[in-house]
Structure formats: structure tokens, C-alpha cells
Amino acid sequence: MTDSTSGGPSAGTVSWVTATAIVVADMVGVGVFTSLGFQVTDIKSGFSLLLLWIIGGVVAICGAFCYAELSTMFPRSSGEYNFLLPLPACRTTSSASRSTGRWCLGF
């Protein structure tokens, strides 16, 4: 990182490539080091284990694409609340159906 007076990025910025690499490394590291031991004890076939990881990766990519599409449709901040707010059950203010609204938001 360079000084902001030289025209480069300031000391407090991280490029999107670096941020993506950190997130991918974190997800892969957590997935491999926390769950692989349990999977190896239950699934004896290496091919089956690898196939399950590939299927999980495809499902994760589909979820990421869904979030990307939602973020382009609703370009405001507030995350999942912003995505779920248009649902009728999440807009309610009556106390009788607040539990449905909380269910929509994951509370």
C-alpha cells in the first residue's frame, strides 16, 4: 500500500481482489479444517467425498449469484432486511403476525 500523496491507494484501503482472496481463503480454511474430519469418518470413498464438496461448491456459487441479483435489484444498504422487506409477511406491524415477520428476517 502506498501513501495517498503519491496517487496510489491510501493506507486504509484493500482492493476487491485482496478482499475476495481473504474471504475465499477463510471459507475454504474453515470448511476444510472443521468439517473434513467428521466427513472422512462417515464417508469412506474419496470420490464420494470429493463429489459432495463439488456439489456444495456449485450450490454456494448459485447462492452467491442469487445474492448478486438481489443486490442489483435492490441497490440500497441494509442487507437481507432490504431483500425481504417487499414480502407481505415481513411488512406487517400487527402484534399477532410479528412472529411471521421475525421468521422472514431470521429472528
C-alpha positions as CSV (number, residue, x, y, z in Angstrom):
1,M,0.0,0.0,0.0
2,T,1.3,3.4,-0.9
3,D,0.9,6.9,0.6
4,S,-2.2,8.8,-0.7
5,T,0.1,11.7,-1.7
6,S,1.8,9.6,-4.4
7,G,-1.5,8.9,-6.2
8,G,-1.8,5.2,-5.1
9,P,-4.3,3.7,-2.7
10,S,-4.3,5.1,0.9
11,A,-3.0,3.1,3.8
12,G,-6.5,2.1,4.9
13,T,-7.8,0.6,1.6
14,V,-8.0,-3.0,0.4
15,S,-8.6,-3.9,-3.2
16,W,-11.5,-6.1,-4.1
17,V,-9.2,-8.8,-5.3
18,T,-7.5,-8.9,-1.9
19,A,-10.8,-8.8,-0.1
20,T,-12.1,-11.7,-2.2
21,A,-9.0,-13.7,-1.7
22,I,-9.3,-13.3,2.1
23,V,-12.9,-14.3,2.1
24,V,-12.3,-17.4,-0.1
25,A,-9.3,-18.4,2.0
26,D,-11.3,-18.0,5.2
27,M,-14.3,-20.1,3.9
28,V,-12.1,-22.9,2.5
29,G,-10.0,-23.0,5.6
30,V,-12.9,-23.1,7.9
31,G,-14.7,-25.7,5.8
32,V,-11.7,-28.0,5.4
33,F,-10.3,-27.8,9.0
34,T,-13.6,-28.0,10.9
35,S,-15.8,-30.4,8.9
36,L,-13.5,-32.6,6.8
37,G,-12.5,-34.8,9.8
38,F,-16.2,-35.6,10.5
39,Q,-16.9,-36.3,6.8
40,V,-13.9,-38.6,6.5
41,T,-15.0,-40.8,9.4
42,D,-18.5,-41.2,7.9
43,I,-17.8,-41.3,4.2
44,K,-15.1,-43.9,3.3
45,S,-15.0,-43.2,-0.5
46,G,-12.7,-40.4,-1.6
47,F,-14.6,-40.0,-4.8
48,S,-17.9,-39.5,-2.9
49,L,-16.3,-37.0,-0.6
50,L,-14.9,-35.0,-3.5
51,L,-18.2,-35.2,-5.3
52,L,-20.1,-33.8,-2.3
53,W,-17.6,-30.9,-2.0
54,I,-18.1,-30.1,-5.7
55,I,-21.9,-30.2,-5.3
56,G,-21.6,-28.0,-2.2
57,G,-19.4,-25.5,-4.2
58,V,-22.0,-25.4,-7.0
59,V,-24.8,-24.7,-4.5
60,A,-22.7,-22.0,-2.8
61,I,-22.0,-20.3,-6.2
62,C,-25.7,-20.4,-7.0
63,G,-26.4,-18.7,-3.7
64,A,-23.8,-16.0,-4.4
65,F,-25.3,-15.4,-7.8
66,C,-28.8,-15.1,-6.2
67,Y,-27.4,-12.5,-3.7
68,A,-25.7,-10.6,-6.5
69,E,-29.0,-10.5,-8.5
70,L,-30.9,-9.3,-5.4
71,S,-28.3,-6.6,-4.7
72,T,-28.7,-5.3,-8.2
73,M,-32.5,-5.3,-8.0
74,F,-32.5,-3.5,-4.6
75,P,-29.4,-1.2,-4.7
76,R,-29.8,0.1,-1.1
77,S,-27.9,-0.7,2.0
78,S,-29.3,-2.9,4.9
79,G,-28.6,-6.4,3.5
80,E,-31.1,-9.2,3.9
81,Y,-33.6,-6.9,5.5
82,N,-33.7,-4.9,2.3
83,F,-34.2,-8.1,0.3
84,L,-37.0,-9.5,2.5
85,L,-38.9,-6.2,3.1
86,P,-41.0,-6.4,-0.1
87,L,-42.5,-9.7,1.1
88,P,-46.1,-9.2,2.5
89,A,-45.4,-11.2,5.7
90,C,-42.3,-9.0,6.5
91,R,-44.2,-5.7,6.2
92,T,-46.7,-6.4,9.0
93,T,-46.9,-4.3,12.1
94,S,-49.7,-6.1,14.0
95,S,-48.5,-8.0,17.1
96,A,-50.4,-11.1,16.0
97,S,-48.3,-11.6,12.9
98,R,-45.0,-10.2,14.1
99,S,-43.7,-13.8,14.5
100,T,-44.1,-14.3,10.8
101,G,-42.2,-11.1,10.2
102,R,-39.5,-12.2,12.5
103,W,-39.4,-15.6,10.8
104,C,-38.8,-13.8,7.5
105,L,-35.9,-11.9,8.9
106,G,-34.4,-14.9,10.7
107,F,-35.1,-13.9,14.3
